[in-house]
Amino acid sequence: MKRIILTLTLLLSAVCAPAWAQGSSAAQFLDISPDAASLSLGGSGLTLDAGAFSVWSNPASSALSSKKLAAGAAYGLWQPTYSASSYAAASGFVRFGKSLAVNFFGKYYMHKSYELTGEDGIVSGSFTPNEMNFALGVSYALLPSLSMGVNLGYVRSDIGAPQAGSALVSDLALQ
């Protein structure tokens, strides 16, 4: 069993490494943890016990939880003296039986408004950039101390009229 787990871990690492190495400047709001506990740990939510916001960084954690239901909501100001951005988030899970759990989370991030000006320098309106991420997932306990989870979601980033983008995303975790 240990050999299978090690092989799967190495295989997933080899497949995912190129994606991590490329880096990205798009949708950086995804790197901001939505809850106070993860923020206090510098965003390392993998170390937290299964709770409402643990499915954000580890979809497998909910299947091993002793709780049947966990839900949470958060609102915060991100860099209030610099950018005056804010975010709202909701997250949680519901367990069914001893092994199966359904995860959900969402985050909406709103930046400070700015004025739009034409080529002649005249203000023609304003724009408020926003970004969002929503996902549903499932986790299953394979053994009493081993679980697997997957989240499937949608990300949208609108930082300026012609620069809006969206994508379908997934997270896979083994704990």
N, C-alpha and C positions, 0 to 999 in steps of 0.2 A: 504494500500500500504506500509506504514511504517513497519507493522508487517511482510509482505512478505520479504521486503528487509533485515530486521533484522534477520529473520529466515535463509535466504540464506547466509548472511554474517557469522552467527554462524556455519552453516553447512560447508561452505568452510573452515573456520578457523579450525574446528575440523578435517577435512580431510587432510589439508595441514600441520598442526602442527607437526605430526611425521616426515615429510620430513625435516622441518626446524631444528628440534631437533637433527637429526642424524649428521649434519655437513658433511663436505667433504674436502679432500685435493686435489681432482682431478679438473682439469679445472678451477683453481682459476682466470684465466684471465677473466672469466665471471663476476667477481665482480668489474672489472675496468670499470668505466664509460667512454664512448668514446668521450664525448664532454666536452668542457671547463666549461660550466655552471653547469653540474652535478658534475664534479670534484671539482669545487669551493664550492659546497654544501656538500662535503664529500660523493658523490655518491647517494644522496637522490633525484633522478630525479622525484619522484612522485609529488613534490611540484612545478614543472615547468609548465608553460603554454604549450599548445599543440604546438609543433614545430617539426622540422625534427628529432631530437634525442629523443623526448618524447616517441615515440613508443617503444624505447629500454626498458624502465622501466614501461610503462603504455600503453598497446595496446589500451585501451578504449579511450584515450584522443583525438585521431584524429577525431573521429566522432562528437565531440563537438566543433571543431575548426571552426573559421570563414574563414580560408584559404582553398582554393581549392587544393593547392599543396604546399608541403614543402619537400625540399631535402637538404642534407648536407653531407659533407665529412670531415674527420679529420685524422690527422697523428700526432703521438707523440712519444716521447722517454719516456720509463717507467724506472725510477730509473737509469738515464744515468751514474752516477758516480759509481754505484754499479753493475748493471747487464747488462747495455747497451742493453736492450730489446727495441723493437719498435712495434708499432701497427698502422694499417690503418683501418678506418671504414667508412661506408656509411650508410645512413638511411633516411627515409622519408615516406610520405604517399600521396595518391591521393584520394580526396573526389569525390563521385558520388552522385549527388542530395543533399538533405538536411540531410540524415541520415546515409549513407553508406560510409565507407572509407576503402581503401586497404593499408596495411602497408608493409614496407620492411626494412630490415637492415642486415648488415653483418660486421664482424670484423675479421681481420687476425692479429695474434700476433706472432712475431718472436723473439726468444731468441738469446743470444750470442752463437756463435759456440764454440764447444769444441773438443779436440782431443780424438780419440779412440785409446786405447792401448790394446795390447794383454796380455796374462798371462806372457809373457816374458818381458814386459815393453817396447816393441818397438811400436812406433806410427804407426797405420795401416790406418789412415784416419781421417776425421773429420765429425761431425754431427751438424746440426743446428736444434734444437727443434722448433716446430711451433704448433700453435693452431688456430682454426677458428670456427666461429659461423655464420650461415646464417639462415634467417627466413622470412617467408611471413605471413601476418595476415590480419584479417578483423575486423572492429569495426562497431557497429551500435548504433545509438542514439535511445534509447527506449522512452525517454521523453526529453523535452528541456534541462534538467539539469542532465540526467541520461543516461549513455551509457555502453555498454558491448563490450569487445574485446577479441580476441584470436590470438596468434601468434603460428605457428607451424614451427619448425626449425630443424637444424642439427648442432651438435657440434662434433668437432674432436680435439683430443689432442695427439700429438706425441712428447713425451719428451725423447724418446729413442727407438731404434729399436724394442725391444720386448714389450715395454710398451705402444704402440699406442692404442687408444681407441676412439670409436665414439658412438653417441647416437642420437635418435630422441627426441626432447624436445617440450614442449608447455608452454605458459604463458596464464593465464586467468585473466582478470581484469574487475572490475566493478567500474565505477566512477560516 
